Amino acid sequence: MSLVLPGEQVPAQHVNLKLGPGLLHLPLASGQSAAVSTKAGEVKHSANRNKWWIEGNSRRYVPAPQESVIGVVVARSGESWRVDIGSAHTASLDGLAFEGATKRNRPNLKVGSLLYARVSLAHKDMEPELECFDAQTRKAEGFGELKGGFLVQCSLKMCRLLLDPKHFLFPLLGARFPLETAVGINGRVWINCKEPRQTIAVARCIEAVDPDGGGMDEVAIKKFLGTLDV
Amino acid sequence: MRDLSIVYEGLDRVDGSARFGFGSTKSLSSVSGPIEVRPTLENPSQATLDIQIRPLAAIAGTDSKALSSTLKSIFAPALFLSHHPRTLVQIVGQALCGSESGSGLGSAGRGWNASLTASLVNATSAAFVNAGSVPMKGVVCAVSVGRLQSDGSRPATLILDPEEAELPRLAGSGCFAFLFSAVLATSPLSSAEVPPCSLLWTNYTTAAPFDVSELSAARGLAEKGAHEVWLKMKESVGYLDKSISPKVDVKTAVEESSTGMEVDDEKVEI
């Protein structure tokens, strides 16, 4: 458990070194260059020590390519849609970036609809661009409009935890009642359940387990669920 | 130095927030960014820093504006603003104590004293660490140094982090802000566990005539104090997630509030 502050040197050395979020290769005053942390958190590396990154929590999403995000349509500009994904700039989604879309056959989105999309372009100087199909297969693969349901905001680390298949929360909730969820890596989770109180229970559980707001573990969540009427 | 305290507030609508205190001299700071920027403030090559400072009481006056431009010059070299062009990084700083010396009360009092300024700089650094969304070159740590009144025959006595009660006896004081980063050059004063640091800003002023050796002695003393602040910040990374909050601070806050309140129902006459 090696915790670092920003500006600390990290001992990342490998022939094929790949630095992930939170690390930059910077020239030091001594003339050499080394991996230096740019945010606070735990230093993690892959098993063969060629991938290093800083595991920290934050609330603000910074877009990166090939990440799956949940966006809200805010406006229409010509043929494309402007989608809010929680980043500094609104993203643009082309009207034809859906599976099987042609000029005559376009999906009918409205302002305020929810989308599950993939960030196809994320560059610091340009606004991010989204696509609603998988990069390799060009098929929907779950991307597209999310109809109905409820949107919950959480911290970025919580989203990464929810996307981990070994995390306890969704199997625990799914054992009690059927639910459908979509997790965006931009801090948003879409929940769809049959009854409103089930949706509320899932939303409150996500907020309770969020490391940014309490960080309950499995035992505490089971007790908490007992107090809710589901 | 007085007891340092760092509490990560977890304020609702901002990305990062922290409260820093030198003993009872405390400030609160919040950071949001990178967020959307108004077209008038937009900078095509880097993020815009927008800093608002609020005193404990009264409205923000000229000294708040001066302090915000000071903080801008301190934090601009400490952040990688070029990584997020055409965005805004918004900082709001607030004094949490106004005292007999008049500090923290804005233009109504005698302005911000050196300790309060230092606590504000440290609170902002801690808020950036908490936010984790703006990449940082290093952590900025600030301390204040005071100079006791003395006759001209002996060199001045410098004290690190003067308390509120000692302020009337000072003939000069100032805040020193250092950037701690591995990319800086090491100096004879740096230790193995703390990265090298460099002085970003100071406002050390005295009533006595200017003396270069006094200024460098004050700077050396401040550097040692800043090392302590950095070590405290490093320790606080362990409780960045609110699930593991520092128990000591919560207990003292509860004690303070319970002793401060008086039950005066009997005294109220209807």
Interface residues (C-beta under 8 A of the other chain):
Chain A: L3 V4 L5 P6 G7 E8 Q9 G22 L24 L26 P27 L28 A29 S30 A34 V36 T38 K39 A40 G41 G56 N57 S58 R59 R60 V62 S87 A88 H89 K124 D125 P211 D212 G213 G214 G215 M216
Chain B: G10 D15 G16 S32 G33 P34 I35 E36 V37 F80 H83 H84 P85 R86 T87 L88 F128 V129 N130 A131 G132 S133 P135 M136 K137 G138 V139 L179 F180 S181 A182 V183 L184 A185 T186 P195 P196 W230 M233 K234 V237 G238 L240 D241 K242 S243 I244
